[in-house]
Amino acid sequence: MKKYLALIAVLALSGCATASKTYLDDGEQGLSIDCSGEANSWAKCYEKADASCAGTGYRIIGTDGTPATKESDKTLGLDVGNFKSRSVVVVCK
C-alpha cells in the first residue's frame, strides 16, 4: 500500500501539459493546452505547443492563468500551497 501511495505522489508532482483540440469562433481548429499545477510552468505550455504542432510553429491565440503572487503574500519567500492555473490556446501554422 505504501508503494502505491508513493507512486501516486510522484505522478501528481511530476506534472505534464495536456493538449486537446478546440474550435475558435471563426471555425478554425486550434489546440487548448493546459499546464496547470505547481510542477509545471508557462515554458511547459509552449514546449507542448511546439511538440503538438510537429515543429511547424504555432500562433498564440490567448493565454489564461493565475496571476503571480506578490512577494508580501509569500511564505518565507516561497509561494506555498497556491494552485497555479495556466492554459494557452494556439493554432498550428
TILUM-314496 format. One line per 8 residues: for each residue y, x, z of N, C-alpha, C. Coordinates in pm, whole numbers, plus 32768, in hexadecimal, padded with zeros to 4 digits. Atoms other than C-alpha are relative to their C-alpha. Example, Ala and Ser with C-alpha at 12.3 -4.5 7.8 and 13.67 -1.06 7.14 Angstrom:
# TILUM-314496
7F89 8059 8000 7E3E 84CE 830C 8078 805A 8000  7F89 7FAE 7FFA 7F96 8557 82CA 806D 7FB3 8049 $
This chain:
# TILUM-314496
7F8A 8052 8000 8000 8000 8000 807E 8058 8000  7F8C 7FA8 7FFA 80EF 811D 8053 801D 8040 7F79  7FEF 7FC5 8083 80B1 81B6 7EFE 804A 7FA0 7FA2  7FC0 8063 8057 811A 8073 7E51 8094 7FEF 8024  7F75 800C 7FD6 8258 8056 7F1F 8052 8078 7FD1  7FBB 7F88 802D 82B5 81BD 7ECC 8016 7FFA 7F69  7FF5 800B 8091 8273 817E 7D59 806D 7F9B 7FDA  7F9A 8066 801B 8349 8043 7D5B 808B 8037 801E $
7F7F 7FC6 7FDD 8464 80FC 7E09 802F 8064 7F97  7FDD 7F9D 8066 845C 8216 7D09 8029 7FBA 7F7F  7FDE 8049 807A 845E 8121 7BE6 8085 7FB8 800C  7F82 8046 7FEC 857E 805D 7C7A 8077 805E 7FFB  7F92 7FA0 7FFE 8652 8194 7CA8 8010 804D 7F7E  7FF9 7FB1 807A 85FE 8238 7B5D 805E 7FC1 7F9A  7FA3 8047 8057 86B7 8130 7A94 7FEF 8021 7F6E  7FFF 7FEB 808F 86BE 8105 7921 8057 7F95 7FC1 $
7FAD 805F 8048 87A0 805C 7829 7FA7 7FA9 7FA9  804B 805B 8055 871E 7F2B 7771 805B 7FC8 7F94  7FB4 8036 8070 878E 7EA7 7621 7FBC 7F81 7FCE  8034 807B 803A 8768 7D4A 7594 805B 7FD3 7F8F  7FB2 802F 8073 87D7 7CAF 744C 805B 7F8E 802C  7FA1 806C 7FE7 8906 7BCE 7456 804B 7FE4 7F7F  7FB1 8023 8075 89E1 7B1D 735A 8090 7FEC 8029  7F71 800C 7FE5 8B5A 7B37 7351 8032 7F7A 7FCC $
7FC7 807F 802A 8C41 7A10 7315 8003 7FEF 7F69  7FFB 8008 8092 8C56 7A65 71A3 7F75 8004 7FBF  8088 8001 8032 8AD8 7A66 7182 7FC2 8089 7FED  8032 7F77 800E 8AB9 7BE0 7172 7FA0 801F 8073  8062 7FDD 7F99 898A 7C6A 722C 802A 807F 8047  7FDF 7F8C 7FB1 89CB 7D5C 7346 7F96 8018 806B  8059 7FE0 7F90 8926 7DF3 7477 804D 7FF4 8082  7FC8 8007 7F7A 8971 7D9C 75DF 7FB0 8061 8055 $
8044 7F97 7FB5 8921 7ECB 76B4 8029 7FF7 8091  7FE7 800A 7F70 88FF 7EAE 782D 7FD3 8082 8042  8022 7F85 7FB8 890B 7FEC 78FB 8038 7FF7 808D  7FD2 8018 7F78 8958 7F5A 7A4E 7FAB 804B 8064  804C 7FC3 7F94 88EB 7FF1 7B95 8038 8085 802B  7FCE 7F85 7FC2 892F 8119 7C73 7FD0 807C 7FB6  803A 7F89 8040 884E 8205 7BAC 8030 8013 7F71  7FD1 7FF7 8089 88F9 81C3 7A5D 8093 8024 7FFB $
7F73 7FDF 8015 8A4A 8218 79C9 802A 7FCA 7F78  7FD2 8029 8085 8B24 81C1 789E 7FC0 8058 7F95  8040 7FA5 8060 8A8C 82F1 77F4 7F77 7FCB 7FD6  8083 8039 8020 8936 8248 7807 800E 7F8F 7F9B  7FE7 806D 8060 89C7 8119 7750 8011 8039 7F74  7FE3 7FC7 8084 8A49 81F1 7635 7F89 804C 7FC7  807A 7FBE 802E 8907 82BD 7623 7F9F 7F98 7FC8  8058 806C 802D 8842 8178 7603 8033 7FC6 7F7C $
7FC6 8033 807D 8932 80FD 74F4 7FE0 805E 7F8E  801D 7F9D 8068 8905 823F 7431 7F6D 7FFD 7FD9  8090 8004 801B 878B 8231 7451 7FD8 7F7E 7FBA  8021 8082 803A 877D 80BE 73F8 8030 7FF4 7F70  7FC9 8005 8088 884E 80F4 72BF 7FC5 806D 7FA7  804C 7F9C 804D 8761 8207 7248 8058 806B 7FC1  7FAD 7F93 802F 8872 830B 7222 8064 7FDC 7F93  7FA1 8029 8068 8941 823D 712B 808D 7FED 8036 $
7F80 8016 7FC1 8A5B 8216 7223 8013 7F6D 8025  7FE7 8089 7FD3 8AED 80DE 72C1 8095 7FEC 8018  7F77 8029 7FE5 8C30 8023 72F7 7FFE 7FB0 8082  7FFB 8047 7F80 8C87 7FB0 7458 8052 7F81 7FEF  7FBD 8082 8008 8CE0 7E3E 7463 8043 7FE0 8084  7FC6 801D 7F7E 8D1A 7E1E 75D8 7FAF 803F 8070  8042 7FCB 7F88 8CCA 7EA3 7731 8022 7FA6 8075  7FE8 804C 7F86 8CAD 7DFD 7883 7FBD 804A 8071 $
803D 7FBA 7F91 8C70 7E94 79D5 8050 7FF5 8080  7FC2 7FFD 7F7D 8CBE 7EB6 7B42 806B 806C 8002  7F97 7F99 7FF9 8E0B 7F69 7B77 7FD9 806F 8062  801A 7F8F 7FA7 8E00 80BE 7C1C 8035 7FE2 808C  7FD9 8014 7F75 8E14 80B8 7D96 8071 805F 8026  7F91 7FAC 7FD2 8F57 8135 7E31 7FCD 8063 8069  8028 7F99 7F9F 8F3A 8272 7F01 8004 7FCA 808F  7FF3 8034 7F78 8FAB 81B3 8037 7F8F 7FA0 8025 $
806E 805C 7FE6 8E84 80C1 8012 7F78 8046 8008  807E 7FB6 7FFE 8D7C 81D2 8004 7FDB 8029 808E  8033 7FD4 7F80 8CA2 823A 812A 7FE3 8095 7FF8  800E 7F6E 8001 8CC0 83B0 816E 800C 8039 7F72  7FEA 7FD0 8088 8D38 83DD 8008 7F9C 7FD0 7F9A  8066 8032 805C 8C0E 8327 7F70 800A 7F69 7FF4  8002 808F 8017 8BF6 81CF 7ED8 7F73 7FCE 8020  8084 8023 7FCE 8AD1 8152 7FA6 7FEB 7F68 7FFF $
8029 808B 7FF6 8A23 8005 7F77 8043 7F9F 7FA1  7FC1 805A 805F 8AF7 7F77 7E5F 7FB4 8001 7F7D  804A 800B 807E 8A36 7EF8 7D32 8060 8014 7F8C  7FAE 7FE3 8074 8AC3 7F7D 7BEE 7FCF 7FAD 7F8A  801F 8050 8076 8ACC 7E89 7ACD 8042 8042 7F87  7FCC 7FC1 807A 8AF3 7F27 7974 7FB7 7FC4 7F88  803D 802D 807E 8ABB 7E94 781B 8061 801B 7F8E  7FB0 7FE5 8077 8B32 7EDE 76BD 7FBE 7FB8 7F8A $
8031 803F 8079 8B12 7E21 7575 8029 8058 7F8B  7FE6 7FA8 8073 8AF4 7EF3 7439 7FC5 7FC2 7F82  8037 8023 8082 8AB5 7EC2 72C7 7FDD 8083 7FBC  802B 7F88 8046 89EB 7FC8 720E 8042 8005 7F77  7FC0 7FEE 8084 8A8F 805A 70D7 7F98 8006 7F93 $
